[in-house]
Amino acid sequence: MIEITCNDRLGKKVRVKCNSDDTIGDLKKLVAAQTGTKADKIVLKKWYTIFKDHISLGDYEIHDGMNLELYYQ
């Protein structure tokens, strides 16, 4: 289990526990459950890299304790 922090820089910070073999789409569903927004409206980024839904967290080298940027479409 790894814990990832998603911050939208508007005061909302979400901590999510998931597995490293989960996909970005799975992570978006977990974030959506905590924030109350729809999963298809969420965009996760790190610097200028926009993460795609079908790729796993391990492939993007997302590890325990990482911070991701949370945006809404």
trRosetta pair geometry for C-beta under 8 A, 3 or more apart (Angstrom, degrees):
i j d omega theta_ij theta_ji phi_ij phi_ji
1 17 5.4 7 -177 -175 114 105
1 18 7.3 151 -149 80 70 15
1 19 6.4 -59 -102 -86 50 62
2 17 7.2 166 83 -149 35 59
2 18 6.4 -29 63 70 82 64
2 19 7.1 103 17 -137 88 20
2 20 5.6 75 -7 -62 132 85
2 57 7.4 -161 59 130 142 150
2 62 7.6 140 119 124 154 84
2 63 6.4 -139 -141 178 142 38
2 64 4.0 -129 -139 -85 90 74
2 65 7.8 -96 -169 -7 91 53
3 15 6.0 5 -177 -176 107 99
3 16 7.1 160 -153 80 59 39
3 17 5.2 -30 -96 -94 76 72
3 64 5.9 48 35 -153 68 79
3 65 6.5 41 75 -67 88 47
4 15 7.4 163 82 -152 39 53
4 16 5.3 -21 62 62 89 92
4 18 6.8 -22 10 29 114 107
4 27 6.9 -8 59 -145 151 126
4 57 7.8 -122 -56 -137 144 140
4 62 6.6 9 -101 166 130 120
4 64 7.9 -111 -64 -131 63 34
4 65 7.9 -38 -100 24 43 5
4 66 5.6 -17 -126 67 85 85
4 67 7.7 152 -171 -99 69 23
4 68 6.2 16 173 -1 115 113
5 13 6.3 -5 -172 -176 102 98
5 14 7.2 154 -156 80 53 46
5 15 5.3 -23 -100 -99 75 73
5 16 7.8 166 -89 18 27 72
5 65 7.6 1 -2 -165 104 39
5 66 7.3 -161 34 99 76 41
5 67 4.8 -28 77 -108 103 72
5 68 7.2 167 87 24 50 68
6 13 7.3 164 83 -157 48 50
6 14 4.7 -13 60 61 98 98
6 15 7.9 -176 20 -79 70 27
6 16 6.7 24 -4 -1 110 115
6 31 5.5 -2 37 -117 162 130
6 44 6.8 -72 -123 -117 120 102
6 67 7.6 151 -92 -162 26 58
6 68 5.0 -25 -106 71 75 96
6 69 7.6 48 -156 151 70 5
6 70 4.2 79 165 -56 103 120
7 12 7.5 158 -150 92 47 56
7 13 4.9 -6 -105 -111 81 84
7 14 7.8 -170 -73 24 39 65
7 67 6.1 -4 4 -168 115 107
7 68 7.6 158 22 79 69 45
7 69 6.6 -45 70 -116 77 48
7 70 6.1 175 74 14 22 101
8 11 7.7 -31 73 47 95 45
8 12 4.8 13 34 64 118 100
8 13 7.8 -145 18 -75 70 45
8 69 7.6 95 -109 -174 37 61
8 70 4.1 -64 -73 82 79 103
8 71 6.9 143 -132 -81 86 34
8 72 7.4 20 -136 -22 132 95
9 69 7.3 -7 -18 -141 112 92
12 35 6.6 68 173 -122 141 109
12 70 7.4 -85 97 81 104 141
14 31 5.5 108 107 -137 154 83
14 34 5.0 130 -144 99 121 139
14 35 6.0 -65 -72 -57 144 99
14 70 7.0 73 26 -58 113 161
16 27 6.5 116 113 -153 153 81
16 30 4.7 107 -151 123 129 126
16 31 5.9 -66 -59 -72 146 72
16 34 7.0 -139 -84 -4 94 145
18 22 4.7 -71 168 26 119 154
18 26 6.7 138 -149 120 137 110
18 27 5.8 -94 -12 -96 171 82
18 30 6.1 -145 -70 -4 118 166
18 57 7.0 129 104 -22 122 156
19 22 4.9 120 63 -24 78 96
19 57 7.8 163 106 39 48 131
20 56 7.3 67 151 158 57 109
20 57 5.2 -120 -151 87 52 110
20 58 4.4 78 156 -66 99 97
20 62 7.4 -180 -133 80 81 79
20 63 7.6 5 -107 -113 121 48
21 56 5.6 -31 -157 -155 42 139
21 57 7.4 -79 -41 42 7 91
21 58 6.0 -4 -85 -7 51 128
22 26 4.1 -112 -175 81 106 142
22 27 6.1 122 121 -50 122 82
22 56 6.6 137 84 -145 27 83
22 57 5.8 28 67 -4 76 116
23 26 4.9 108 54 2 71 98
23 27 7.3 -130 103 -1 44 87
23 53 6.4 49 147 164 118 56
23 54 6.0 -39 -156 -151 138 24
23 55 6.5 126 -146 73 86 24
23 56 5.3 -70 -94 -93 57 55
23 57 7.4 -177 -129 -25 15 72
24 27 5.4 -53 -151 37 38 115
24 28 6.4 44 149 -23 67 102
24 44 6.3 -150 -162 51 110 134
24 51 4.6 -176 -123 142 149 115
24 52 6.3 131 44 90 148 33
24 53 5.2 -125 82 -122 100 32
24 54 7.5 -22 39 18 98 20
24 55 6.0 27 -7 64 113 73
24 56 7.7 -166 -24 -122 69 14
24 57 7.0 136 -70 -70 63 69
24 60 7.4 66 -65 -14 111 146
25 28 5.6 -49 -147 32 33 114
25 29 6.7 36 152 -20 62 101
25 39 7.4 69 -165 161 68 129
25 53 3.7 57 -64 -170 99 96
25 54 6.7 27 -17 -70 123 41
26 29 5.7 -52 -154 31 34 112
26 30 6.7 32 150 -16 65 103
27 30 5.7 -54 -151 36 35 111
27 31 6.3 34 151 -17 67 105
27 44 6.9 5 106 -40 124 163
27 57 6.7 104 -49 -69 135 116
28 31 5.6 -53 -145 39 33 111
28 32 6.1 38 153 -23 66 107
28 39 4.5 104 131 -161 101 93
28 40 8.0 87 146 -68 139 29
28 42 4.8 169 -149 78 101 129
28 44 6.7 -130 -80 -22 92 118
28 53 6.9 -48 7 -116 139 93
29 32 5.6 -51 -144 36 30 114
29 33 6.5 36 154 -24 62 102
29 39 4.8 -8 -88 -100 57 146
30 33 5.8 -49 -151 29 32 114
30 34 7.0 21 154 -10 61 106
31 34 6.0 -65 -155 40 34 104
31 35 6.0 9 159 -2 72 116
31 39 7.6 118 65 -116 85 78
31 42 5.9 136 93 -152 127 164
31 44 7.7 154 -4 -72 163 115
31 70 6.8 -168 -171 -121 145 127
32 35 6.2 -65 -131 48 28 96
32 36 7.6 -135 -180 38 57 6
32 37 5.6 -101 -132 79 77 65
32 38 6.1 -1 -144 179 131 15
32 39 4.0 -86 -29 -72 154 73
32 42 6.0 -127 -69 -21 93 138
35 42 7.9 125 50 -89 145 125
37 41 5.4 -104 163 75 111 124
37 42 6.3 125 101 -61 122 96
37 72 6.4 -95 -161 -116 162 118
38 41 4.6 84 68 3 91 108
38 42 7.6 -157 96 -17 51 86
39 42 5.8 -53 -155 21 40 116
40 73 7.9 -62 135 43 64 132
41 72 5.5 12 150 -157 99 82
41 73 5.1 -138 -154 46 61 88
42 70 6.8 -39 -156 -158 98 88
42 71 7.5 127 -164 75 50 51
42 72 6.6 -35 -101 -104 49 61
42 73 7.7 -87 -25 0 9 90
43 50 6.4 -38 -173 -144 106 105
43 70 7.7 132 74 -164 56 41
43 71 4.2 -29 68 72 105 102
43 72 7.1 -171 18 -83 89 12
43 73 5.9 100 -30 -48 112 91
44 50 7.6 121 80 -158 50 57
44 51 4.7 -26 88 41 101 122
44 68 5.0 2 -166 160 102 135
44 69 7.1 138 -161 73 50 56
44 70 6.5 -18 -104 -102 68 58
44 71 7.7 -174 -77 27 22 80
45 48 7.3 -28 -171 -143 117 13
45 49 6.3 150 -158 79 70 52
45 50 5.4 -34 -99 -98 90 57
45 51 6.8 -162 -91 -3 34 84
45 68 6.9 141 65 -176 35 84
45 69 4.4 -32 70 67 90 110
45 71 6.3 29 1 -2 116 118
46 49 5.2 -11 62 58 80 106
46 51 7.3 58 2 -44 92 106
46 66 7.9 -29 -102 170 136 120
46 68 5.7 -69 -68 -125 90 72
46 69 6.5 160 -87 10 38 93
49 60 7.9 151 141 -150 139 113
51 55 7.0 -129 -170 65 81 113
51 60 6.1 0 -122 -102 110 160
51 68 7.6 -30 -7 -147 140 133
52 55 5.2 71 73 6 94 110
55 59 5.0 -108 180 78 97 136
55 60 6.1 99 125 -44 118 100
56 59 4.8 101 60 2 80 102
56 60 7.4 -159 96 4 47 85
57 60 5.9 -64 -152 46 36 103
57 62 4.2 -80 -169 59 89 117
58 61 7.2 30 -175 -81 36 34
58 62 7.4 -86 -66 45 24 74
62 66 5.3 -123 -160 47 76 157
62 68 7.5 -1 -132 -64 128 119
63 66 5.6 111 59 -36 61 113
